[in-house]
């Protein structure tokens, strides 16, 4: 048996822990530069607010419905995630963190000693009591079914946070109710194709012949099909979405930038963020894209947009090497006289670090001591202040980003501790 623990409206829940008066109130969390909605409460959804909508379009809701908005506080969210995961780890020796707000729990053999429904209820209540974060827990014979069960646990209050699918009858009923587009492992493109063919639910997909699934959707689709039939074939170390094939860091600037020195700060900062993500998933980059553009909403301004791709002679995760190339590309595409509003750095060709092919005609990089330097940078930035150790060329670019609605870092900054008055 596997469990999938999913934090409910995680970013919003993190804010509500320290602002309990916002319970049952519409709340949204915004993207970088306070641009668009990236997370929202159920109350905000009922107002018709959609993920991705620009915040400036919500002024009426702010005034009429007392909508509360927050800038993204990833320092707070990361720390609260760590606290939740530490508690989950007390209930099984085998836990796999899938994302900042989700984790798989291996309950193999537990059913012989525990009532899994009650055990799951204890997990949910303990996480809520100790962190303030509400979670939904799905328990089933496979990872795919567990993820499905967690959706039911979140959607229907009658489950009280725990949905146990441990019999064929329960599984068959769930498959008939579950939309094909929401099945873990199907993907958007495949779901559209299936819907066009009249396959609308998980039950419809499970009813297809296995040979047809293998022929149409390859090994991954067949694996999902088997999991829906209760055949566990995705182990705890086989989550395929952990390693991203591309990593994009892209943001708009608070104001237009006309000087290349200003763009250098942002491009180098975006590059540093992307390369750090590479190292966190034990990957290297073989090719990279740098993009800059003006504000297309300013039709009265001259418009310009351009991109350039650079290919490395050998895949690398060295911040210094990658940043140097990114800045070289920036200088090639930069044009004077334009007010730039956005930049992006895309790690386009990502490979596992243990599969890097060496170049016969050059000395391999990064050198051993450079790898150690990158490791120290990552540890210090994670343990102290985010982006505290950085290249000089980065300047304070990230501090220029608009975060007017940022909440305090209640759990990681002594100066932001909540004061209790008697």
C-alpha positions in Angstrom: 0.0 0.0 0.0 1.1 3.5 -0.8 0.1 6.9 0.5 0.1 10.3 -1.2 0.0 13.2 1.2 -1.0 16.5 -0.5 -1.1 19.8 1.3 -4.3 21.6 0.7 -3.9 25.0 -1.1 -0.4 24.9 0.3 0.8 28.5 -0.3 -2.5 29.9 1.0 -2.4 27.6 4.0 1.1 28.7 4.9 -0.1 32.3 5.0 -3.2 31.4 7.0 -1.2 29.6 9.7 0.0 33.0 10.8 -3.1 35.0 9.8 -5.9 32.7 11.2 -8.5 35.5 10.7 -8.2 34.6 6.9 -9.7 31.2 7.4 -12.8 30.9 5.2 -11.8 34.2 3.5 -10.8 34.5 -0.2 -7.0 34.6 -0.5 -4.6 34.5 -3.4 -0.8 34.2 -3.8 0.8 36.1 -6.6 3.7 35.3 -8.9 7.0 37.1 -9.0 6.6 40.9 -9.4 3.1 40.5 -8.1 1.9 39.8 -11.6 -0.5 36.8 -11.8 -2.3 34.5 -9.4 -0.4 31.3 -8.8 -2.4 29.9 -5.9 -5.8 30.6 -4.4 -8.2 29.4 -1.7 -11.4 27.6 -2.4 -13.3 30.8 -1.4 -11.4 32.7 -4.1 -12.2 30.0 -6.7 -15.9 30.4 -5.9 -15.6 34.1 -6.9 -14.6 32.9 -10.4 -10.9 33.7 -10.0 -8.7 31.5 -12.1 -5.0 30.6 -11.7 -2.9 32.7 -14.0 -5.2 35.8 -14.1 -3.3 39.1 -13.8 -3.7 40.7 -10.4 -4.7 44.1 -11.7 -7.9 42.6 -13.0 -8.9 41.7 -9.5 -9.3 45.2 -8.0 -13.1 44.9 -7.8 -12.8 41.6 -5.9 -10.3 43.1 -3.5 -12.7 45.9 -2.5 -16.0 44.1 -2.9 -15.2 40.7 -1.4 -12.3 41.7 0.8 -9.9 39.6 -1.2 -6.5 39.3 0.5 -3.4 38.9 -1.7 0.2 37.9 -0.8 3.4 38.1 -2.7 5.1 34.7 -3.1 7.2 34.0 0.1 9.2 31.0 -1.0 11.4 31.1 2.1 8.3 30.6 4.3 6.8 28.0 2.1 10.0 26.0 1.9 10.5 25.9 5.6 6.8 25.0 6.2 7.2 22.2 3.6 10.3 20.9 5.5 8.3 20.8 8.7 5.4 18.8 7.1 7.8 16.3 5.5 9.6 15.7 8.8 6.4 14.8 10.5 5.4 12.5 7.6 8.7 10.8 7.9 7.9 9.7 11.5 5.1 7.4 10.2 7.1 5.4 7.7 10.8 4.7 7.1 10.3 5.1 3.3 9.1 8.5 2.2 9.6 10.2 -1.2 9.2 13.9 -1.5 7.5 14.5 -4.8 7.1 18.3 -4.7 7.1 21.1 -2.2 3.6 20.1 -1.1 3.3 16.4 -1.9 5.0 13.2 -0.7 4.6 9.5 -1.3 4.6 7.2 1.8 5.3 3.5 1.6 2.9 1.5 3.8 4.0 -1.9 2.6 3.1 -4.5 5.3 1.4 -1.9 7.5 -2.1 -3.3 6.9 -1.1 -6.4 8.9 -0.5 -4.3 12.0 -2.6 -1.1 11.6 -6.0 0.0 10.6 -4.8 2.1 7.7 -7.8 4.4 7.8 -7.2 5.2 11.4 -3.4 5.4 10.9 -4.0 7.9 8.0 -6.3 9.9 10.2 -3.6 10.2 12.9 -1.1 11.4 10.2 -3.5 14.1 9.0 -4.5 15.3 12.4 -0.8 15.4 13.6 0.4 17.4 10.6 -2.5 19.9 11.1 -1.9 20.2 14.9 1.9 20.5 14.7 2.2 22.8 11.7 -1.3 24.3 11.0 -1.2 22.9 7.4 -4.2 20.8 6.3 -3.4 17.8 4.2 -5.3 15.2 2.2 -4.0 11.6 2.3 -4.9 9.0 -0.3 -4.0 5.3 0.4 -4.1 2.6 -2.3 -2.3 -0.4 -3.7 -0.4 1.7 -6.3 1.1 5.2 -6.5 -1.3 6.2 -9.3 -4.3 5.0 -7.4 -3.0 6.7 -4.2 -2.7 10.0 -6.1 -6.2 9.5 -7.3 -7.4 8.8 -3.8 -5.8 12.0 -2.4 -7.9 14.0 -4.9 -11.1 12.4 -3.5 -9.9 13.0 0.1 -9.4 16.7 -0.8 -12.7 17.1 -2.7 -15.1 15.4 -0.4 -15.2 16.5 3.2 -16.9 13.2 4.3 -13.5 11.5 4.0 -12.2 13.7 6.8 -8.9 14.0 4.9 -8.2 10.3 4.3 -9.4 8.2 1.4 -8.6 4.5 1.6 -9.0 2.5 -1.6 -8.2 -1.0 -0.5 -10.9 -3.1 -2.3 -11.8 -3.7 -5.9 -15.2 -2.3 -5.4 -13.8 1.0 -4.1 -11.3 1.2 -6.9 -13.8 0.5 -9.6 -16.1 3.2 -8.3 -13.3 5.7 -8.2 -12.2 4.9 -11.7 -15.7 5.6 -13.1 -15.7 9.0 -11.3 -12.2 10.2 -12.2 -11.7 12.3 -15.4 -9.0 11.0 -17.8 -7.3 14.4 -17.9 -6.5 14.2 -14.2 -4.8 10.8 -14.2 -1.2 11.0 -13.1 1.0 10.0 -16.0 -1.4 10.6 -18.8 -0.5 14.2 -19.7 -2.3 17.0 -21.5 -1.6 15.9 -25.0 -2.6 12.2 -24.5 -5.7 13.2 -22.6 -6.9 15.3 -25.5 -6.3 12.4 -27.8 -8.2 10.0 -25.6 -11.2 12.3 -25.1 -11.4 12.7 -28.9 -11.6 8.9 -29.0 -14.4 8.8 -26.4 -12.2 7.8 -23.5 -13.4 10.2 -20.8 -12.7 8.5 -17.5 -10.1 6.4 -15.8 -12.5 3.4 -16.1 -12.7 3.9 -19.9 -8.9 3.9 -20.1 -8.5 0.9 -17.8 -11.0 -1.0 -20.1 -8.7 -0.6 -23.1 -6.8 -3.7 -24.2 -3.2 -3.7 -22.7 -1.7 -4.3 -26.2 -3.5 -1.2 -27.6 -2.3 0.9 -24.7 1.3 -0.3 -25.2 1.1 0.3 -28.9 -0.4 3.8 -28.6 1.2 5.2 -25.5 4.5 3.3 -25.1 5.9 2.0 -21.8 4.8 5.0 -19.7 1.1 4.7 -20.8 1.1 0.9 -20.2 2.6 1.4 -16.7 -0.2 3.8 -15.9 -2.7 1.3 -17.2 -1.3 -1.5 -15.0 -1.3 0.8 -12.0 -5.0 1.5 -12.5 -5.5 -2.3 -12.4 -3.7 -2.5 -9.0 -0.4 -3.7 -10.4 2.2 -1.7 -8.6 5.0 -1.0 -11.1 6.3 2.5 -10.1 8.7 2.1 -7.2 9.5 4.7 -4.6 12.5 5.8 -6.6 10.8 5.9 -10.0 9.1 9.2 -10.1 9.8 10.3 -13.6 8.8 14.0 -13.3 11.4 14.8 -10.6 14.1 15.5 -13.2 13.0 18.3 -15.5 14.1 18.2 -19.1 14.1 22.0 -19.4 14.5 24.6 -16.7 13.2 28.1 -17.4 13.7 31.2 -15.2 11.7 34.1 -16.6 10.4 37.3 -15.0 9.2 40.7 -15.9 11.0 43.8 -14.5 9.3 46.3 -12.3 10.4 49.1 -14.7 11.8 49.1 -18.2 15.5 48.7 -18.5 17.6 50.5 -21.1 21.1 49.7 -20.1 22.9 46.5 -20.8 24.5 46.6 -17.3 21.0 46.4 -15.8 20.1 43.4 -18.0 23.4 41.7 -17.1 22.3 41.7 -13.4 19.0 40.0 -14.2 20.3 37.5 -16.8 23.1 36.5 -14.5 20.7 36.1 -11.6 18.3 34.0 -13.7 21.2 31.9 -14.9 22.4 31.3 -11.3 18.9 30.2 -10.2 18.6 27.8 -13.2 22.0 26.2 -12.6 21.3 25.8 -8.9 18.1 23.9 -9.9 20.2 21.8 -12.2 22.5 20.8 -9.3 19.6 20.1 -7.0 18.3 17.4 -9.4 21.8 16.2 -10.2 21.8 17.4 -13.8 24.0 19.4 -16.2 23.2 21.6 -19.2 24.4 21.1 -22.7 22.6 24.0 -24.4 21.0 27.2 -23.2 18.7 29.9 -24.5 18.8 33.6 -23.5 15.8 35.7 -24.4 15.0 39.5 -24.0 12.0 41.4 -25.0 10.3 44.8 -24.7 6.8 45.5 -23.2 4.4 44.5 -26.0 1.6 46.2 -24.0 3.2 49.5 -24.7 2.2 49.9 -28.3 3.6 53.5 -28.4 7.1 52.2 -27.7 9.5 50.7 -30.2 9.3 46.9 -30.0 12.1 44.4 -30.0 12.5 40.7 -29.1 15.3 38.3 -29.7 16.8 35.0 -28.4 20.1 33.2 -28.8 21.1 29.6 -28.2 24.5 28.7 -26.9 25.9 25.1 -26.8 28.5 24.0 -24.4 31.4 21.7 -25.6 30.7 19.6 -22.5 27.6 19.5 -20.3 28.1 21.4 -17.1 26.4 22.7 -13.9 29.1 25.3 -13.1 27.5 28.6 -12.4 30.6 30.6 -13.5 30.9 28.8 -16.8 27.2 29.0 -17.6 26.8 32.6 -16.6 29.8 33.7 -18.7 28.1 32.1 -21.8 24.7 33.7 -20.9 26.3 37.1 -20.7 28.1 36.6 -24.0 24.8 35.7 -25.6 23.1 38.7 -24.1 25.7 41.1 -25.6 25.0 39.5 -29.0 21.3 40.1 -29.0 21.1 43.4 -27.1 20.2 46.5 -29.1 20.4 50.1 -27.9 17.4 52.3 -27.7 14.8 49.9 -26.4 13.1 49.7 -23.1 13.4 46.0 -22.0 10.7 44.6 -19.8 11.4 40.9 -19.6 14.3 38.4 -19.8 14.4 34.6 -19.7 17.2 32.0 -19.4 16.3 28.5 -20.4 18.4 25.4 -19.7 17.3 23.8 -22.9 19.2 20.5 -23.1 19.4 18.9 -19.7 21.3 15.6 -19.0 21.9 13.6 -15.9 25.3 14.4 -14.3 26.3 10.7 -14.4 25.7 10.6 -18.1 27.8 13.6 -19.2 29.9 12.7 -22.3 33.4 14.1 -22.1 35.1 16.1 -24.8 38.3 14.6 -26.2 39.7 17.9 -27.3 39.3 20.0 -24.1 40.0 19.8 -20.4 36.9 18.7 -18.6 35.1 21.2 -16.5 34.1 22.0 -13.8 37.3 21.1 -12.0 37.1 19.2 -8.8 37.6 22.2 -6.6 35.0 24.1 -8.7 32.5 21.4 -7.9 33.3 21.9 -4.2 32.8 25.6 -4.6 29.3 25.1 -6.1 28.4 22.7 -3.3 29.4 25.2 -0.7 27.4 28.0 -2.4 24.3 25.8 -2.5 24.6 24.8 1.1 25.1 28.4 2.3 22.3 29.7 0.2 20.0 27.0 1.5 21.0 27.3 5.2 21.2 31.1 5.5 19.9 33.8 3.2 18.6 32.8 -0.2 20.9 34.3 -2.9 23.2 35.4 -0.1 26.3 34.0 -1.9 26.3 35.1 -5.5 28.4 36.4 -8.3 29.3 40.1 -8.2 27.7 40.7 -11.6 24.3 39.7 -10.2 24.2 42.8 -8.0 20.9 43.2 -6.2 18.7 42.4 -9.2 16.4 40.1 -7.4 15.8 42.7 -4.7 14.4 45.0 -7.5 11.5 42.6 -8.1 8.2 43.9 -6.8 6.9 42.1 -3.7 4.7 44.8 -2.2 2.5 42.2 -0.4 5.2 40.0 1.1 4.4 38.4 4.4 7.1 38.1 7.1 9.4 35.1 7.2 7.9 34.0 10.5 9.8 30.8 10.9 13.3 31.7 9.6 14.0 35.3 10.6 14.5 36.3 14.3 13.3 39.8 13.4 10.0 38.4 12.0 9.0 36.3 15.0 5.5 36.8 16.2 5.3 38.7 19.5 2.7 37.5 22.0 1.4 40.1 24.4 -0.2 39.1 27.7 
